[in-house]
């Protein structure tokens, strides 16, 4: 069962290479390196046999590097999606299954965009009278050389097609996922880890687009091909950036927990050092994605967290009149403590969080800043107040007497 | 020696305590609990399921802390609370006729205490089938009100349970 599933999630190229020894005997990474070496050796041998110019060798090398780097990026897709856990929402699960099915369809739709690029490209090179071929391999090249160049062209075109195909599908998937996420109820959600995987694949595609810039020297004499390459790069990068951005806006908490975290005013932070635990109430903010709390620079828990950044963070709604309505969520995981060294990279995030705090606790902010306070209670960011981000690894949710473990 | 009134008041007037335990890898765990404070022994008691993560952690590491507090969303100067740190002792789950008289008496007292404190919410049945009682032998207690702190250390006394 597992085997057949794995076999399904392969593309033509992966499939073919996977069957030829020695590639079939190696892991993906080494298999790709070996392919690179293999192509390089053939290219160099052909170059010497037919005595082509050095510049042609360099063009060939560049094309091979592009094809292989694209391979490297695109082949991460299947293993990443393979370890993907099912979302805890039927609709979102259906969507992601559909996405995977189209991506790895048994009819190999992924080769179509490649063909759609390859055929006009060959036509353009051989019949529209451009002198690209001459620039690449000289006048009247040997047939074997032409076959090798065509093979490289197919390699490039096929992967360009894959790039377009995967980034367009990713954008469609992200838009649908965002829409479905708005209709979630109770505990439905797609876990954080899975959202991060999708985002990582989108970022991969941005690099995929950027790599196409390496093709520019090969096409430099032909304005049309340069334009096509730049358009390709723009399309892939743009759709992937948008897709990654949309994914970043999909809540990683199910609505029940999201609302609890969003509406509650207080949290408890538990720390532990050498087995000795410590628990205190804190004020916190939630920006829809991340949870931050503030602590005084003098606080015991800060000293503890600097030595052991594992924490438990609990937010609850307590109501003695009806305990079955009580809700609580506990995040266990790690914290990131923001300090001076984080200002260059995270200044806007730190300022944004400060603003959130002032909006959520206006009375606190007022009272803290108008009174004469001991140092531990002063509000000066970084100097007296330290910003801490909670990075959950595990979520436990209680509703009434029921305990539910929610995947992160 | 009795604990100061302000700490006592917090311990008696509140229903929820937040218990923090940690496992052998120093990973903390936090849960809200119902608790009672016993003035005679100066210990805090709560009841939990014997299969809970708390119990698992406590069997690896008996250190425990509990916070009981009053939170005021408007005025932080009204925030008031107590954190007690100490060592947890899990009561034996031996059949009742194997327990010492002392233990039984304590069980009974604490049970009644729970019953009266939480009668509105737990239907006269504070302990379920798989529940165990935990006693916290307090070693240190911290009290705060607004920005003011007070700290109290306890002498190690003999444990009540054998």
Interface residues (C-beta under 8 A of the other chain):
Chain A: X265 X266 X268 X270 X271 X272 X273 X274 X275 X276 X277 X278 X279 X280 X281 X308 X310 X311 X312 X313 X314 X316 X318 X320 X323 X326 X328 X330 X332 X361 X363 X364 X367 X368 X373 X374 X376 X377 X398
Chain B: X15 X16 X18 X19 X20 X21 X22 X25 X26 X27 X28 X29 X30 X31 X32 X61 X63 X64 X65 X66 X67 X69 X71 X73 X74 X75 X76 X77 X79 X81 X83 X85 X120 X121 X147
